């Protein structure tokens, strides 16, 4: 009879341990699932001889839902980048006016502004307008966790001053 009580106690103990291990595994799985669909925001400046662009890219594995984009220059605030750009006598390749509530899928991008300058004067005007602009993107993932990414556009000064020692074909 005492042997049965010992086996019952061992079975009870093993059951409790199994339940604890299961609960721990569920917690780890939930954390992993949330991290595996986390968006990663990148604000990319593309400065080439014949192509200028500023884009928001999602480098993560989950959808990035944009709550707001704020663009600052000299204490002036706008909600898109194109309003800071000069009026040029050529068509833009693309730009975004309404950015709020847009979703960016993994490895996709949202073009804030893009142009292939037809002359050095247009290129210099746009580079000058992009100098010292700060872009702040507030976004959330599918679980509602909010994050923020800010970047000051600074590389355009290097290209404007012609101090960049490399040229692309």
C-alpha positions in Angstrom: 0.0 0.0 0.0 2.8 2.4 0.8 4.4 1.7 -2.6 1.2 2.9 -4.3 1.3 6.1 -2.3 4.9 6.7 -3.5 3.9 6.1 -7.2 0.9 8.4 -6.8 3.1 11.1 -5.3 5.7 10.7 -8.2 2.9 10.8 -10.8 1.4 13.9 -9.2 4.9 15.6 -9.1 5.6 14.7 -12.7 2.2 16.1 -13.8 2.9 19.4 -12.0 6.3 19.6 -13.6 4.7 18.9 -17.1 2.2 21.6 -16.6 4.9 24.1 -15.5 7.0 23.2 -18.6 3.9 23.6 -20.9 3.1 27.0 -19.4 6.7 28.1 -19.9 6.8 26.8 -23.5 3.5 28.7 -24.3 5.0 32.0 -22.9 8.2 31.5 -25.0 6.1 30.7 -28.1 4.0 33.9 -27.6 7.1 36.1 -27.3 8.7 34.4 -30.4 5.4 34.9 -32.4 5.3 38.6 -31.5 9.0 39.1 -32.4 8.7 37.2 -35.7 6.2 39.7 -37.0 7.9 42.8 -35.8 8.4 45.6 -38.4 11.7 47.4 -38.6 11.4 50.9 -40.0 14.3 52.4 -42.1 14.3 55.9 -43.6 16.5 55.6 -46.7 18.2 58.5 -48.6 19.1 57.6 -52.2 21.5 60.1 -53.8 22.8 59.2 -57.2 23.9 61.4 -60.1 20.6 60.9 -61.9 18.2 59.8 -59.2 17.3 61.3 -55.8 14.8 59.7 -53.5 13.7 59.4 -49.9 11.7 56.3 -48.9 10.4 54.6 -45.8 11.3 50.9 -45.9 10.1 48.0 -43.8 13.1 45.7 -43.1 11.2 43.6 -40.6 9.1 40.4 -41.0 5.6 41.9 -40.2 3.4 44.6 -41.6 4.2 48.2 -40.5 1.1 50.3 -40.1 2.0 54.0 -40.2 0.3 56.2 -37.6 1.9 59.4 -38.6 4.8 61.0 -40.5 6.1 64.4 -39.4 8.7 66.3 -41.4 10.5 69.2 -39.8 12.7 71.9 -41.3 13.6 75.2 -39.6 10.8 74.9 -37.1 8.2 74.3 -39.8 6.2 71.0 -39.6 4.5 69.2 -42.4 3.0 65.7 -42.8 4.7 64.9 -46.0 8.1 65.6 -47.6 7.0 66.9 -51.0 5.7 70.2 -49.5 9.3 71.1 -48.7 10.5 70.5 -52.2 11.0 73.3 -54.7 8.8 73.8 -57.7 10.8 72.4 -60.6 10.0 72.3 -64.3 9.8 68.5 -64.6 7.8 65.5 -63.4 8.5 63.7 -60.2 8.9 59.9 -60.4 6.8 59.6 -57.3 5.8 61.2 -54.0 3.3 60.6 -51.2 0.9 63.2 -49.8 -1.3 61.1 -47.5 0.8 58.7 -45.5 -1.2 58.2 -42.3 -2.8 54.8 -41.9 -0.9 53.2 -44.7 0.6 49.7 -44.3 4.0 48.7 -45.6 4.6 45.0 -46.1 7.9 43.4 -45.3 10.7 44.4 -47.8 8.4 47.0 -49.4 8.8 50.7 -49.3 6.8 53.9 -49.4 8.2 56.7 -51.6 8.2 60.1 -49.8 9.7 61.7 -52.9 11.7 60.6 -55.9 12.9 62.4 -59.0 15.5 61.9 -61.8 16.9 65.5 -62.1 17.2 66.6 -65.7 19.8 69.2 -64.9 22.4 70.0 -62.3 20.4 73.1 -61.3 17.4 71.0 -60.4 19.5 68.4 -58.6 21.2 71.1 -56.5 17.8 72.8 -55.7 16.4 69.5 -54.4 19.6 68.6 -52.5 19.5 72.0 -50.9 15.8 71.6 -50.0 16.5 68.1 -48.4 19.4 69.5 -46.2 18.6 69.3 -42.5 15.1 67.9 -42.8 14.1 65.6 -40.0 11.6 62.9 -40.6 9.8 61.1 -37.8 7.7 58.0 -38.5 5.4 56.7 -35.8 4.1 53.2 -36.6 2.7 50.1 -35.0 2.7 46.3 -35.6 -0.3 44.0 -35.9 -0.3 43.6 -32.1 -0.7 47.4 -31.6 2.8 48.0 -30.2 3.8 51.5 -31.2 7.4 52.5 -32.2 9.0 55.6 -33.5 11.9 56.2 -36.0 13.6 59.6 -36.6 16.2 60.5 -39.1 17.8 63.8 -40.1 18.7 63.9 -43.8 22.3 64.8 -43.8 24.0 63.1 -46.8 22.6 65.6 -49.3 25.0 68.3 -47.9 28.0 66.0 -48.8 26.7 65.6 -52.4 25.8 69.3 -52.7 29.3 70.4 -51.6 30.8 67.8 -54.0 32.9 66.5 -51.1 31.9 62.9 -51.8 34.9 61.3 -53.5 33.1 58.5 -55.5 31.0 58.7 -58.6 28.6 56.0 -59.9 28.1 55.2 -63.6 
